[in-house]
């Protein structure tokens, strides 16, 4: 079992021939991703690394049966590419672009929800299901099948979480970088619910940060999560009103702080880690123990 992506998923890549996409394509194919089409205006009938190219996502879907889209387009073209993918019937859309205008992101997110599709991003490294496939630019050397479901707001934290989990001898059921912007396709609690229903996942690891309400969404949904959840919230020393890289990582009130978010998560039984090595050790301990017998609050148990 897997979440959102498996080896049978047929992927169309918009912007497949640009420099960044070309650098990721080999890793995706090596990870088992079934890339069936590329999309780029004026490319109909051509091939890129033996992959057929089409002018539109609709043409790609009609010719190949593609049901997932990976978008390597610029920020100003992101909304059009997302809407085109959704209109072509794609149920999984990964939008890598950074600096997508807020209004464009809101339109894209709302349209995806209306159509029952999962939009990952904008501003995402993507997702991977080890042994099944990868969409985006995650570190392939640290991907291995296992029992840890990883959700992260930060691209660099996603890569480093994969590394530390691997160093503990653990693998992942799936890994998702939900996106670093203030608005993203789905909230972490929704991914946690997918992992809850996934038989392979034994423990859920979440990497959050200051700003926004995403961690509170996870806290609210914890009443429906029976599996152990380990969380690390970065930015404990973040100054107010200073954006920390991501558009959404901005402390404007007490509720935006790492301290407040840690308290909210601890109150609903989430295990808190202060750094990635501790998070990985907790995952190792908790992956074989039920949440009901171990959820004791904020202290490391490994």
Order of alpha helices (4+ residues) and beta strands (2+ residues): beta-alpha-beta-beta-beta-alpha-beta-alpha-beta-alpha-beta-beta-beta-beta-alpha-beta-alpha-beta-alpha-beta-alpha-beta-alpha-alpha
